[in-house]
Amino acid sequence: MPAKPVVKRLPARRGLFAGFKGNVDAITIGLKYLVDPKRFTLIYPNEYIKLDPGYRGFIVLDPKKCIHCSSCARICPAAAMRMIKRMEEDPKTGKPKMKLWPVINYQRCIFCGYCVDVCPTEALYTVPYHDIVYENMAEMDWSLETFVKPPEHPTAKEGIPVKYIVDEEKGLVKVRAEEVEEK
Amino acid sequence: MAGIIDLILSIIFYPPIYQLVLVGLTGALVVVIFIIWFERKATARVQRRLGPYHISPRLAGLPQLVADLIRYAFQEVIIPKTVDKELFVLAPIVATVLSILPIAVVPLTSNPAYWPIPMDYSMLVALALTTVSPIFLIVAGWASNNKFSIIGGVREAFVITAYELIAIMSILSASAAVLSFNLVEIVEAQRVWYILLNPIAFLAAFLAVLMATSGFPFEIPESENEVVAGPFTEYSGLLYGLNMGAAYMKRFAFSILMALVFLGGWSPYTPGEGILSGYLIPSLIVVAKATVLMMIFSLTRSIYGRFRLDQALEGAWRLVFPMAVLGFGLALLEAYLGVM
């Protein structure tokens, strides 16, 4: 059965001054924002967003808690975590003993946080920042000595910590991190 | 010593040199730097952004355009093999020069010693000179030998035909009200500013100048997401910068003309004798009024969206052209009643 022809009609032409109110409204809103701009640009190197503690930033190892179980290296989906062998003195017997330690390669890491989740003794933890720049690729492959202490956060030295909150009237608002923490 | 200073002053303030070089080129450059900064900042405020910032945060990013200009100036000028070389290079230069030329014929003072030309038909001359530069934009599009450029040139022709007529008609309504083409007489006749006597003509002229000089939301000939850069697609470096500058220069020339015709020119001030009181101060007042007008022009950038070509032309012929005719009729009525 052929489709029924449908007569399409052009929408009726509006009058000459139909758009007048819309124009006035647009100009009013424009002038309102011009006088009172509610801007929220992050001026990045001078300000930075202070992230919450649960944020999946860089991963750091607490060597006192590590039980050398290799779970983190097994679960890592990007094969960023691997175990290296170290000869260390056993505190009980005083003899040298082979131990496995995790190290991380940030060329590969996807910051999924599985290693932190799977760690049975919570020896791995994340720091709430991720804006660190490396000059070459080799620096991103961390050694055990780098892995056991939190990395330096250069933005925090110069910048002001800010946070974004949702305001009922203004929408997204940028405020200093201390003000949010006080509330 | 005093004689040398007088000589230098008389050369600088020789009306054609002063108006073309100091007001026309230098003044326009300074005003355009300020206006583009204002445009970016105002748009950023409306859109809840910051605008230019990192080049001198203390000056709120004011030298940003200077940095852009330096970049344009040192960029390589690429001339494609397929273009018509002479026209390709000449068109933007001629367009820029012609767009600044109306400033050289308008009076910036009522003192006859400082008029660049005899003033009897100065309004006609100035309006005629504003209509020449768009031809060279079309020439630039044609010489580029590129489909985007030709489409852009044709769009330019459509928009200019529609809107320059309206701009000229609504500015001419002032001369109908005063029964004179003499710009000085028109300025002197405004005991009340003409914008208050004939707001319809002012609104029509405002819209028409906005469209004809292709300011940002109304840059139908060179809209980036339809035709790459319109007539300027093949241009690069300094020639592209000239093309972009020509639109602002033309807007500045139109603003000065509108400041004279609608905003009372040097109105609160009465020019006296001598260079300072007779020429410098009144001309600065006119430039300041033109700058305010250009600031209002650039505010529309943050408020309006872009029109399609057919919408712009329909608006011109159905709304703004009748408005201009109405304004002209109002001017004739005022002339009949002897208001001005």
Interface residues (C-beta under 8 A of the other chain):
Chain A: L16 A26 I27 I29 G30 Y33 L34 P37 K38 R39 F40 T41 I43
Chain B: A42 A44 R45 V46 Q47 R48 R49 L50 Y53 L299 S302 I303 Y304 R318 L319
